[in-house]
Amino acid sequence: MGEAAYLGTRAMPRHGVSPDQGHPRSGGETESDRLRGCPRLRLLWIGLALALALPDSLVLWAPAGAHPLPSQSHPARFGRLVPQLRNAFGWWNLTCPVCKGLFTAIDFGLKKEPSVAWMGSMATKLCKLLKIAPPTVCQSAVQLFEDDMVEVWTRSVLSPSEACGLLLGNTCGHWDIFSSWNISLPAVPKPSPQPPKPPAPGAPVSRILFLTDLHWDHDYLEGTDPDCENPLCCRQDSGLPPTSRPGAGYWGEYSKCDLPLRTLESLLSGLGPAGPFDMVYWTGDIPAHNVWHQSRQDQLRALTTVTALVKKFLGPVPVYPAVGNHESTPVNGFPPPFIEGNYSSSWLYEAMAKVWESWLPAEALHTLRIGGFYALSPRPGLRLISLNMNFCSRENFWLLINSTDPAGQLQWLVGELQAAEDRGDKVHIIGHIPPGHCLKSWSWNYYRIVARYENTLAGQFFGHTHVDEFEVFYDEETLSRPLSVAFLAPSATTYIGLNPGYRVYQIDGNYPGSSHVVLDHETYILNLTQANEPGATPHWQRLYRARETYGLPNALPAAWHDLVYRMRGDTQLFQTFWFLYHKGHPPSEPCGMPCRLTTLCAQLSARSDSPALCRHLVPDGGLLDVQSLQPRPPFC
């Protein structure tokens, strides 16, 4: 399996606590008493929980322009936070036995209500002390996350040994929550690779509208401070800017701001020149980035309001949605289906099934209600699969309980692809988080699946990063033959510092024998500088066509592979890509060679944590050390 060092499927049940994992109780001391006697270790737990629970947009938040590296995994974020915790609370003298004993006590006492309340209070203080976020954000975020985090912690595989190994090093324990695992592929031999043939001249071409990352901010307010201290600005609680700076624009702002509803309505009402459309792929992230202060009612309001807007302007055009990471609250919190009761995601999936019922058949609504994913046949010869990519997410803290193919989604995907291969159908996959941004084992398994069904898989479409990019897949044997490409379309929202935008794909059309592959794509934007001028009206315009702009012979995987290597040596071509990557509003800082190599590496990295994919980008043929380059800022 190439670089993969799979250890086989390993279940991750809730851990137990054995007697040798901690010190015995003394006298009539209760576990709650012991917790109160070890505030520093309780603060350690809080620090770890904060690093896991709060998304990258809050933890150690700093505004920055978009950048191509995938968001860092949990160990990397813990690594940033643990030294601060150690320095702040003087834990250098903590011994391994004491650490394990105290974490054992924490496990027993966490579910007690007074303990949960106390930890919430301490977490808020710690968040403020370490300046993880502004004080009001700290307080609201901890209140929002604390119940879910305690539930996850008490059910998770993070044993005292693992927690102390993370804090004190491998001599005290082994940190390996996200162990390797493997899905099963059918015994049916893989057919010989058959690259799609170009459609005959005059063959039908379909146009697919692609919407992603709309991020409607109900509280957007023109004239407010676009550079406030909170992670999201241009809002009623942002205050007014200094007299030396302008306030938020009417249609949006180049800052850490989301969109007013009028801008989304302008987008949908102005689609005429880009259409007509045969269908719409919509890959989620409907609510705004005020993730520290959201309720289920807020999320459902966003879902129903924006869905109604889409139906109003697109009318009879079929729309096929996917679930984004912002649809839930707390953000990124998507428990697998075995989590039942109030902690489950049924409140969200049921609401989605209700408002999307006119778009989806009964078979799709059934699996949507269970796990937020589905499959359907939008036309003869084409199967559409909508994945819930939150089950691969680095930020989904519920996966601490069990990250092995959550909800059985990948195994279900294999079954769908095999059935499509048997029928001779082609398949499109849509989802929110791109595969290269997923947890390693999920990403590598998905890579295997794509390689196995390369003849069947005609297109992959994702969002989430807010910028305009792609991810190339290669054969697993040599990592050199391009066999698929995932298109990552730019966001509707401006967050952070971008023009609003959307994508249109031209697809080999609806006729017998169609390959259903992407033939070309176009990106449309709203130039905010022009739109926010006094007396101006918004004008959505085509920013570029992919094949024309990049000189591509076609839009097949090999063409995108070749583009990456052409950009490595052609500065002007790369600068064009950099401009379009940011939807026509690039950051003021130039993108030098380290930035360029990191950006290009991201286009090759459909498999996460796999530096060998970028080995040929470095002039001497060595591996690209992406960790030494600029880290990706938190903007998703």
C-alpha positions as CSV (number, residue, x, y, z in Angstrom):
1,M,0.0,0.0,0.0
2,G,2.8,2.4,-0.8
3,E,3.6,4.6,2.2
4,A,0.7,3.4,4.2
5,A,1.6,1.4,7.3
6,Y,-1.8,0.2,8.1
7,L,-2.1,-2.0,11.2
8,G,-5.5,-3.3,10.3
9,T,-8.9,-2.2,11.7
10,R,-8.7,-1.6,15.4
11,A,-11.9,-0.8,17.3
12,M,-11.6,2.0,19.8
13,P,-14.1,1.4,22.6
14,R,-14.4,3.6,25.7
15,H,-11.4,2.8,27.9
16,G,-11.7,1.4,31.3
17,V,-9.5,2.2,34.3
18,S,-7.5,-0.6,35.8
19,P,-6.3,-0.5,39.4
20,D,-2.6,-0.1,38.3
21,Q,-3.4,3.1,36.4
22,G,-3.5,5.2,39.5
23,H,-3.0,5.4,43.2
24,P,-5.6,3.7,45.5
25,R,-8.1,5.9,47.4
26,S,-7.3,6.8,51.0
27,G,-9.9,6.7,53.7
28,G,-13.3,8.2,52.9
29,E,-11.9,10.5,50.2
30,T,-14.3,10.8,47.3
31,E,-13.3,11.2,43.7
32,S,-14.8,14.7,43.7
33,D,-12.6,15.6,46.6
34,R,-9.6,14.3,44.8
35,L,-10.4,16.5,41.8
36,R,-10.7,19.5,44.0
37,G,-7.3,18.7,45.4
38,C,-5.6,18.7,42.1
39,P,-6.6,22.0,40.4
40,R,-3.4,22.0,38.2
41,L,-4.2,18.7,36.6
42,R,-7.8,19.7,36.1
43,L,-6.5,22.8,34.4
44,L,-4.4,20.6,32.2
45,W,-7.5,18.7,31.1
46,I,-9.2,22.0,30.4
47,G,-6.3,23.2,28.3
48,L,-6.3,20.0,26.3
49,A,-10.1,20.2,25.9
50,L,-9.8,23.8,24.8
51,A,-7.2,22.9,22.2
52,L,-9.5,20.2,20.9
53,A,-12.9,21.8,21.2
54,L,-12.3,25.3,20.1
55,P,-11.8,25.4,16.3
56,D,-8.7,26.8,14.7
57,S,-10.6,30.1,14.2
58,L,-10.5,30.6,18.0
59,V,-7.5,28.6,19.4
60,L,-4.5,30.9,19.3
61,W,-6.4,32.9,16.7
62,A,-4.7,35.5,14.6
63,P,-6.1,37.1,11.4
64,A,-4.3,36.2,8.3
65,G,-4.8,35.8,4.6
66,A,-5.7,32.4,3.1
67,H,-3.0,29.9,2.8
68,P,-2.9,26.4,1.3
69,L,-1.6,24.1,4.0
70,P,-4.2,21.8,5.6
71,S,-5.2,22.8,9.1
72,Q,-3.0,21.2,11.7
73,S,-4.0,18.0,13.5
74,H,-4.8,17.7,17.1
75,P,-1.3,16.7,18.3
76,A,0.1,19.7,16.5
77,R,-2.3,22.1,18.2
78,F,-1.8,20.4,21.6
79,G,1.9,20.8,21.0
80,R,1.4,24.6,20.7
81,L,-0.7,24.8,23.8
82,V,1.0,22.4,26.2
83,P,4.2,24.5,26.6
84,Q,2.1,27.5,27.5
85,L,0.2,25.5,30.1
86,R,3.4,24.1,31.6
87,N,4.9,27.6,31.9
88,A,1.8,29.1,33.3
89,F,1.2,26.5,36.0
90,G,4.7,25.1,36.7
91,W,4.0,21.5,35.8
92,W,7.6,20.6,35.0
93,N,7.9,18.6,38.3
94,L,4.8,16.4,37.6
95,T,5.9,12.8,37.7
96,C,4.4,10.0,35.5
97,P,2.8,8.0,38.3
98,V,1.2,11.1,39.8
99,C,0.0,12.2,36.4
100,K,-1.7,8.9,35.7
101,G,-3.2,8.7,39.1
102,L,-4.7,12.2,38.9
103,F,-6.0,11.6,35.4
104,T,-7.7,8.4,36.6
105,A,-9.4,10.5,39.3
106,I,-10.5,13.0,36.7
107,D,-12.1,10.2,34.6
108,F,-14.2,9.1,37.6
109,G,-15.3,12.6,38.6
110,L,-15.9,14.4,35.3
111,K,-19.5,13.4,35.0
112,K,-20.5,14.9,38.3
113,E,-22.4,18.2,37.7
114,P,-20.5,20.3,40.2
115,S,-17.2,19.1,38.6
116,V,-18.5,20.1,35.1
117,A,-19.5,23.5,36.3
118,W,-16.2,24.0,38.1
119,M,-14.2,23.0,35.1
120,G,-16.2,25.3,32.9
121,S,-15.3,28.2,35.2
122,M,-11.7,27.2,35.2
123,A,-11.6,26.8,31.5
124,T,-12.9,30.3,31.0
125,K,-10.2,31.7,33.3
126,L,-7.5,29.7,31.5
127,C,-8.7,30.8,28.1
128,K,-8.5,34.4,29.2
129,L,-5.1,33.9,30.9
130,L,-3.5,32.3,27.9
131,K,-5.2,34.8,25.6
132,I,-6.7,32.0,23.5
133,A,-9.5,34.4,22.6
134,P,-11.1,37.7,23.8
135,P,-12.7,37.4,27.2
136,T,-16.3,37.4,26.1
137,V,-15.5,34.8,23.4
138,C,-13.8,32.6,26.0
139,Q,-16.8,32.6,28.3
140,S,-19.3,31.9,25.6
141,A,-17.2,29.3,23.9
142,V,-16.6,27.3,27.1
143,Q,-20.3,27.4,28.0
144,L,-21.1,26.1,24.5
145,F,-18.5,23.4,24.4
146,E,-18.2,22.1,28.0
147,D,-21.1,19.6,28.1
148,D,-20.1,18.0,24.8
149,M,-16.4,17.9,25.7
150,V,-17.1,16.2,29.0
151,E,-19.3,13.7,27.3
152,V,-16.6,12.9,24.8
153,W,-13.8,12.8,27.3
154,T,-15.7,10.3,29.5
155,R,-16.4,8.0,26.6
156,S,-13.2,8.5,24.6
157,V,-10.1,6.3,24.2
158,L,-7.9,8.9,25.9
159,S,-6.7,6.9,28.8
160,P,-4.6,8.3,31.6
161,S,-1.5,6.8,30.0
162,E,-2.2,8.5,26.7
163,A,-3.0,11.8,28.3
164,C,0.2,11.7,30.4
165,G,2.2,10.5,27.4
166,L,1.0,13.6,25.5
167,L,2.1,15.9,28.4
168,L,5.2,14.2,29.7
169,G,6.5,12.3,26.7
170,N,6.6,8.7,25.3
171,T,8.4,7.4,28.4
172,C,5.2,7.9,30.3
173,G,2.7,6.7,27.7
174,H,1.8,6.6,24.1
175,W,-0.3,9.2,22.3
176,D,-2.0,7.3,19.5
177,I,-5.7,8.0,19.5
178,F,-6.1,8.1,15.8
179,S,-4.5,4.7,15.0
180,S,-4.3,3.3,11.5
181,W,-7.2,1.3,10.2
182,N,-8.3,-0.1,6.9
183,I,-11.6,-0.7,5.0
184,S,-12.3,-3.8,2.9
185,L,-12.4,-3.7,-0.9
186,P,-14.3,-6.3,-2.8
187,A,-12.4,-9.2,-4.3
188,V,-13.6,-8.1,-7.8
189,P,-10.4,-7.4,-9.8
190,K,-9.7,-3.8,-10.7
191,P,-10.4,-3.2,-14.5
192,S,-7.5,-1.9,-16.5
193,P,-7.3,1.9,-16.4
194,Q,-9.4,3.5,-19.2
195,P,-8.9,7.3,-19.4
196,P,-12.1,9.0,-20.7
197,K,-12.2,9.9,-24.3
198,P,-13.0,13.5,-25.4
199,P,-16.6,13.9,-26.3
200,A,-17.5,14.0,-29.9
201,P,-17.9,17.5,-31.4
202,G,-21.4,18.8,-30.8
203,A,-22.1,16.4,-27.9
204,P,-24.3,17.8,-25.2
205,V,-22.6,19.7,-22.4
206,S,-24.2,20.2,-18.9
207,R,-23.6,23.1,-16.6
208,I,-23.5,22.5,-12.9
209,L,-23.7,25.4,-10.5
210,F,-21.5,24.9,-7.5
211,L,-22.2,26.8,-4.3
212,T,-20.2,26.4,-1.1
213,D,-19.4,28.2,2.1
214,L,-22.2,30.8,2.0
215,H,-21.8,31.7,5.7
216,W,-24.8,34.0,6.2
217,D,-24.3,36.4,9.1
218,H,-27.7,37.3,10.5
219,D,-26.0,40.1,12.5
220,Y,-24.0,41.7,9.7
221,L,-24.2,45.5,10.0
222,E,-22.9,48.0,7.6
223,G,-20.6,50.6,9.1
224,T,-19.4,48.5,12.0
225,D,-15.7,47.8,12.7
226,P,-14.3,45.2,10.3
227,D,-11.2,44.8,12.4
228,C,-12.7,44.1,15.8
229,E,-11.0,42.0,18.5
230,N,-13.4,39.0,18.0
231,P,-12.8,36.3,15.5
232,L,-15.8,37.5,13.4
233,C,-16.5,41.2,12.8
234,C,-18.7,43.6,10.8
235,R,-21.5,42.7,13.3
236,Q,-23.7,44.4,15.7
237,D,-21.3,43.6,18.6
238,S,-18.2,44.7,16.7
239,G,-18.6,48.4,17.6
240,L,-17.6,51.3,15.4
241,P,-14.2,51.6,13.7
242,P,-11.8,54.5,14.5
243,T,-12.5,57.6,12.5
244,S,-9.3,56.9,10.5
245,R,-10.8,53.7,9.1
246,P,-14.0,53.0,7.1
247,G,-16.6,50.7,8.5
248,A,-18.0,47.5,6.9
249,G,-19.3,47.9,3.4
250,Y,-22.9,47.4,2.4
251,W,-22.3,44.2,0.4
252,G,-19.5,42.7,2.4
253,E,-15.9,43.5,3.5
254,Y,-12.4,42.4,2.9
255,S,-11.8,41.3,6.4
256,K,-12.8,38.6,8.9
257,C,-16.4,39.1,8.1
258,D,-19.2,37.0,6.6
259,L,-22.1,38.0,4.3
260,P,-25.4,39.8,4.8
261,L,-28.4,38.0,3.4
262,R,-28.7,40.7,0.7
263,T,-25.4,39.6,-0.8
264,L,-26.5,36.0,-1.1
265,E,-29.8,37.2,-2.6
266,S,-27.8,39.2,-5.1
267,L,-25.7,36.2,-6.0
268,L,-28.7,34.0,-6.6
269,S,-30.7,36.6,-8.4
270,G,-27.7,37.4,-10.7
271,L,-27.0,33.9,-11.9
272,G,-28.6,34.5,-15.3
273,P,-25.4,35.2,-17.4
274,A,-23.8,32.1,-15.9
275,G,-26.7,29.7,-16.6
276,P,-28.8,28.0,-17.5
277,F,-28.0,25.1,-15.1
278,D,-28.9,21.4,-15.3
279,M,-28.4,20.9,-11.6
280,V,-26.7,22.4,-8.5
281,Y,-24.1,21.0,-6.1
282,W,-24.2,22.8,-2.8
283,T,-21.5,21.7,-0.2
284,G,-22.6,23.4,3.0
285,D,-21.3,25.8,5.6
286,I,-24.5,27.9,5.8
287,P,-24.1,29.7,9.2
288,A,-21.6,32.4,10.1
289,H,-18.3,32.1,11.9
290,N,-19.6,33.3,15.3
291,V,-19.0,29.8,16.5
292,W,-18.5,30.8,20.2
293,H,-22.1,31.9,20.4
294,Q,-24.5,29.7,18.4
295,S,-27.6,27.7,19.3
296,R,-29.4,24.9,17.6
297,Q,-32.2,27.4,16.9
298,D,-29.6,29.7,15.2
299,Q,-28.3,26.9,13.0
300,L,-31.8,25.8,12.0
301,R,-32.8,29.4,11.1
302,A,-29.8,29.6,8.8
303,L,-30.6,26.2,7.2
304,T,-34.3,27.1,6.5
305,T,-33.7,30.7,5.5
306,V,-30.9,30.0,3.0
307,T,-32.6,26.9,1.6
308,A,-35.7,28.9,1.0
309,L,-33.6,31.5,-0.8
310,V,-32.0,28.9,-3.0
311,K,-35.4,27.5,-3.9
312,K,-36.8,30.9,-4.6
313,F,-34.2,31.8,-7.3
314,L,-33.4,28.4,-8.7
315,G,-36.9,27.1,-8.9
316,P,-37.2,23.7,-10.6
317,V,-33.4,23.2,-11.0
318,P,-32.5,20.1,-8.8
319,V,-30.2,20.9,-5.9
320,Y,-28.0,18.3,-4.2
321,P,-26.6,19.4,-0.9
322,A,-23.8,18.2,1.3
323,V,-23.3,18.8,5.1
324,G,-20.7,21.4,6.1
325,N,-18.7,21.5,9.4
326,H,-20.5,24.7,10.5
327,E,-24.0,23.4,10.3
328,S,-23.8,21.9,13.8
329,T,-23.3,23.5,17.1
330,P,-20.8,23.3,18.7
331,V,-19.0,23.8,15.5
332,N,-17.4,20.6,14.1
333,G,-19.4,18.5,16.5
334,F,-20.7,15.6,14.5
335,P,-21.1,12.4,16.7
336,P,-21.3,9.1,14.9
337,P,-24.8,7.5,14.7
338,F,-24.2,5.3,17.8
339,I,-24.4,8.4,19.9
340,E,-28.0,8.7,20.8
341,G,-30.2,11.1,22.7
342,N,-29.7,14.8,23.1
343,Y,-26.0,14.6,22.0
344,S,-26.8,13.0,18.6
345,S,-27.0,14.9,15.4
346,S,-30.6,13.8,14.7
347,W,-31.9,17.3,15.4
348,L,-29.9,18.6,12.4
349,Y,-30.3,15.6,10.0
350,E,-34.1,15.6,10.5
351,A,-34.3,19.3,9.8
352,M,-32.2,18.8,6.6
353,A,-34.4,16.0,5.5
354,K,-37.5,18.1,6.0
355,V,-36.3,21.2,4.1
356,W,-34.5,19.2,1.3
357,E,-37.3,16.7,0.8
358,S,-38.3,18.2,-2.5
359,W,-34.8,17.7,-3.9
360,L,-34.0,14.2,-2.6
361,P,-35.7,10.8,-3.1
362,A,-36.7,8.5,-0.2
363,E,-33.5,6.4,-0.4
364,A,-31.4,9.5,0.0
365,L,-33.4,10.9,2.8
366,H,-33.1,7.6,4.7
367,T,-29.3,7.7,5.0
368,L,-29.3,11.5,5.4
369,R,-31.3,11.0,8.6
370,I,-28.9,8.4,9.8
371,G,-25.5,9.9,9.0
372,G,-25.8,13.0,6.9
373,F,-24.8,11.2,3.6
374,Y,-26.7,9.8,0.7
375,A,-26.6,8.6,-2.9
376,L,-29.0,9.1,-5.8
377,S,-29.2,9.0,-9.6
378,P,-29.7,12.4,-11.0
379,R,-29.8,11.1,-14.6
380,P,-29.3,7.8,-16.5
381,G,-25.7,6.6,-16.2
382,L,-24.7,8.9,-13.4
383,R,-24.7,8.2,-9.7
384,L,-24.2,11.1,-7.3
385,I,-22.7,10.5,-3.8
386,S,-22.9,13.2,-1.1
387,L,-20.4,12.4,1.7
388,N,-20.5,13.8,5.3
389,M,-16.9,14.8,5.5
390,N,-17.2,15.7,9.1
391,F,-16.5,12.0,9.8
392,C,-13.0,12.6,8.5
393,S,-12.5,15.9,10.2
394,R,-9.5,16.7,12.3
395,E,-11.7,19.1,14.3
396,N,-14.6,16.7,15.0
397,F,-13.8,16.0,18.7
398,W,-16.4,13.2,18.7
399,L,-14.0,11.1,16.7
400,L,-11.9,10.7,19.9
401,I,-14.4,8.0,20.9
402,N,-13.9,6.1,17.7
403,S,-12.3,7.3,14.5
404,T,-12.5,4.0,12.6
405,D,-14.7,4.6,9.6
406,P,-17.3,6.6,11.5
407,A,-20.9,5.6,10.6
408,G,-19.4,3.0,8.2
409,Q,-19.5,5.7,5.6
410,L,-16.4,4.6,3.6
411,Q,-17.5,1.0,3.5
412,W,-20.9,2.2,2.3
413,L,-19.1,4.3,-0.4
414,V,-17.2,1.2,-1.6
415,G,-20.5,-0.6,-2.0
416,E,-22.0,2.3,-4.0
417,L,-18.9,2.5,-6.2
418,Q,-18.9,-1.3,-6.8
419,A,-22.5,-1.3,-7.7
420,A,-22.0,1.6,-10.1
421,E,-19.0,-0.2,-11.7
422,D,-21.2,-3.3,-12.1
423,R,-23.9,-1.3,-13.9
424,G,-21.4,0.7,-16.0
425,D,-22.5,4.0,-14.4
426,K,-20.2,6.9,-13.7
427,V,-20.1,8.6,-10.3
428,H,-19.7,12.2,-9.0
429,I,-18.7,12.7,-5.3
430,I,-19.6,15.9,-3.5
431,G,-18.6,16.9,0.0
432,H,-17.4,19.8,2.1
433,I,-14.0,19.1,3.6
434,P,-11.5,18.0,0.9
435,P,-9.8,14.6,1.3
436,G,-6.4,16.0,1.8
437,H,-7.5,17.9,4.9
438,C,-8.8,14.8,6.6
439,L,-7.5,12.6,9.4
440,K,-4.7,10.5,8.0
441,S,-6.3,7.0,8.1
442,W,-9.5,8.3,6.6
443,S,-7.7,10.2,3.9
444,W,-5.5,7.3,3.0
445,N,-8.4,4.9,2.8
446,Y,-10.3,7.3,0.6
447,Y,-7.2,7.5,-1.6
448,R,-7.2,3.7,-2.0
449,I,-10.9,3.8,-2.9
450,V,-10.4,6.5,-5.6
451,A,-7.5,4.5,-7.1
452,R,-9.5,1.3,-7.1
453,Y,-12.5,2.9,-8.9
454,E,-10.7,5.4,-11.1
455,N,-12.7,4.2,-14.2
456,T,-16.0,4.8,-12.4
457,L,-15.3,8.0,-10.6
458,A,-15.9,10.9,-13.0
459,G,-15.7,13.9,-10.7
460,Q,-15.0,15.1,-7.2
461,F,-16.2,18.4,-5.9
462,F,-15.4,20.0,-2.5
463,G,-15.3,23.4,-0.8
464,H,-14.3,24.4,2.8
465,T,-10.9,26.1,2.1
466,H,-12.7,29.3,0.8
467,V,-10.0,29.6,-2.0
468,D,-9.7,28.3,-5.5
469,E,-7.6,25.1,-5.7
470,F,-7.6,21.4,-6.5
471,E,-6.1,18.1,-5.3
472,V,-4.6,15.5,-7.6
473,F,-4.7,11.8,-6.9
474,Y,-2.1,9.4,-8.1
475,D,-1.7,5.6,-8.5
476,E,-0.6,4.1,-5.2
477,E,2.2,2.0,-6.7
478,T,4.4,4.8,-8.0
479,L,2.6,8.0,-6.9
480,S,3.3,9.3,-10.4
481,R,0.3,8.6,-12.7
482,P,-2.5,11.1,-12.2
483,L,-5.8,9.3,-12.1
484,S,-8.3,11.7,-10.5
485,V,-8.6,15.3,-9.4
486,A,-10.8,16.8,-6.7
487,F,-11.9,20.4,-7.5
488,L,-12.0,22.8,-4.5
489,A,-14.2,25.7,-5.3
490,P,-14.0,29.1,-3.8
491,S,-16.4,30.4,-1.2
492,A,-19.4,32.7,-1.4
493,T,-18.3,34.4,1.8
494,T,-15.5,37.0,2.0
495,Y,-14.0,35.3,5.1
496,I,-11.0,36.2,5.2
497,G,-10.3,39.1,2.9
498,L,-11.8,37.6,-0.3
499,N,-14.3,38.6,-2.9
500,P,-17.6,36.7,-2.8
501,G,-17.7,34.0,-5.5
502,Y,-19.2,30.8,-7.0
503,R,-18.2,28.2,-9.6
504,V,-19.8,26.7,-12.7
505,Y,-18.6,23.3,-14.0
506,Q,-19.1,22.2,-17.7
507,I,-19.7,18.5,-17.7
508,D,-19.8,15.9,-20.5
509,G,-23.6,16.0,-21.0
510,N,-26.6,13.8,-20.7
511,Y,-26.4,11.2,-23.5
512,P,-25.8,7.4,-23.7
513,G,-22.1,6.7,-23.2
514,S,-21.3,10.1,-21.6
515,S,-18.1,10.1,-19.5
516,H,-19.7,12.8,-17.2
517,V,-16.2,14.2,-16.6
518,V,-15.4,17.9,-16.1
519,L,-14.7,19.6,-19.4
520,D,-13.9,23.1,-18.0
521,H,-14.9,25.4,-15.2
522,E,-15.6,29.1,-14.7
523,T,-15.4,31.2,-11.6
524,Y,-17.6,34.2,-10.9
525,I,-17.0,36.9,-8.3
526,L,-18.5,40.1,-7.0
527,N,-15.8,42.8,-6.9
528,L,-16.4,44.4,-3.5
529,T,-14.4,47.5,-4.2
530,Q,-16.6,48.3,-7.1
531,A,-19.9,47.1,-5.4
532,N,-19.4,49.2,-2.3
533,E,-18.8,52.5,-4.1
534,P,-21.5,55.1,-3.4
535,G,-24.5,54.6,-5.7
536,A,-23.1,51.4,-7.2
537,T,-25.1,48.2,-7.8
538,P,-23.6,44.7,-7.4
539,H,-22.3,43.2,-10.7
540,W,-21.3,39.5,-10.6
541,Q,-18.7,38.9,-13.3
542,R,-16.8,36.0,-14.7
543,L,-13.3,36.1,-13.3
544,Y,-11.8,33.4,-15.5
545,R,-12.2,30.2,-17.5
546,A,-9.8,27.4,-16.4
547,R,-8.7,25.9,-19.7
548,E,-8.3,29.3,-21.4
549,T,-6.5,31.0,-18.6
550,Y,-4.1,28.1,-17.8
551,G,-3.6,26.8,-21.3
552,L,-5.0,23.3,-20.5
553,P,-5.6,20.8,-23.3
554,N,-8.5,19.4,-21.2
555,A,-9.6,19.3,-17.6
556,L,-8.4,15.7,-16.9
557,P,-6.1,14.9,-14.0
558,A,-2.9,14.9,-16.1
559,A,-3.5,18.4,-17.2
560,W,-3.8,19.7,-13.6
561,H,-0.6,17.7,-12.7
562,D,1.3,19.3,-15.6
563,L,0.0,22.8,-14.5
564,V,1.5,22.4,-11.1
565,Y,4.9,21.6,-12.5
566,R,4.6,24.4,-15.1
567,M,3.9,26.8,-12.2
568,R,7.0,25.6,-10.4
569,G,9.2,27.1,-13.1
570,D,7.0,29.9,-14.4
571,T,6.7,32.8,-12.0
572,Q,4.2,34.7,-14.1
573,L,1.9,31.7,-14.4
574,F,2.1,31.1,-10.7
575,Q,1.2,34.7,-9.9
576,T,-1.8,34.3,-12.1
577,F,-2.8,31.2,-10.1
578,W,-2.1,33.1,-6.9
579,F,-4.4,36.0,-7.9
580,L,-7.2,33.6,-8.9
581,Y,-6.7,31.4,-5.9
582,H,-7.8,34.4,-3.8
583,K,-10.7,35.2,-6.1
584,G,-9.0,38.4,-7.5
585,H,-8.0,39.8,-4.1
586,P,-4.7,38.4,-3.1
587,P,-2.9,39.4,0.1
588,S,-0.5,42.3,0.0
589,E,2.5,40.2,1.0
590,P,4.2,38.6,-2.0
591,C,4.3,34.8,-2.3
592,G,8.0,33.9,-2.4
593,M,9.5,30.5,-3.1
594,P,8.6,28.8,0.2
595,C,5.1,30.1,-0.2
596,R,5.0,28.9,-3.8
597,L,6.3,25.4,-3.0
598,T,3.8,25.1,-0.2
599,T,0.9,26.2,-2.4
600,L,1.9,23.8,-5.2
601,C,2.4,21.0,-2.7
602,A,-1.2,21.5,-1.5
603,Q,-2.4,20.9,-5.1
604,L,-0.7,17.5,-5.1
605,S,-1.8,16.5,-1.6
606,A,-5.1,14.7,-1.9
607,R,-3.7,12.3,0.7
608,S,-3.0,14.0,4.1
609,D,0.4,13.8,5.8
610,S,2.1,12.3,2.8
611,P,5.2,14.4,1.9
612,A,6.3,12.0,-0.8
613,L,3.5,13.4,-3.0
614,C,5.6,16.6,-3.3
615,R,9.0,15.1,-3.6
616,H,9.5,16.1,-7.2
617,L,8.7,19.8,-6.5
618,V,12.0,20.3,-4.7
619,P,14.8,20.9,-7.2
620,D,17.2,18.3,-5.7
621,G,14.4,15.7,-5.6
622,G,14.2,15.6,-1.8
623,L,11.1,15.8,0.3
624,L,9.4,19.1,0.8
625,D,9.4,19.9,4.5
626,V,6.0,21.6,4.7
627,Q,6.2,21.9,8.5
628,S,9.1,24.4,8.1
629,L,7.0,26.6,5.8
630,Q,4.3,29.0,6.6
631,P,1.4,27.4,8.7
632,R,-2.1,27.6,7.4
633,P,-4.1,30.3,9.3
634,P,-7.4,29.3,10.7
635,F,-10.1,30.6,8.4
636,C,-12.5,27.7,7.9
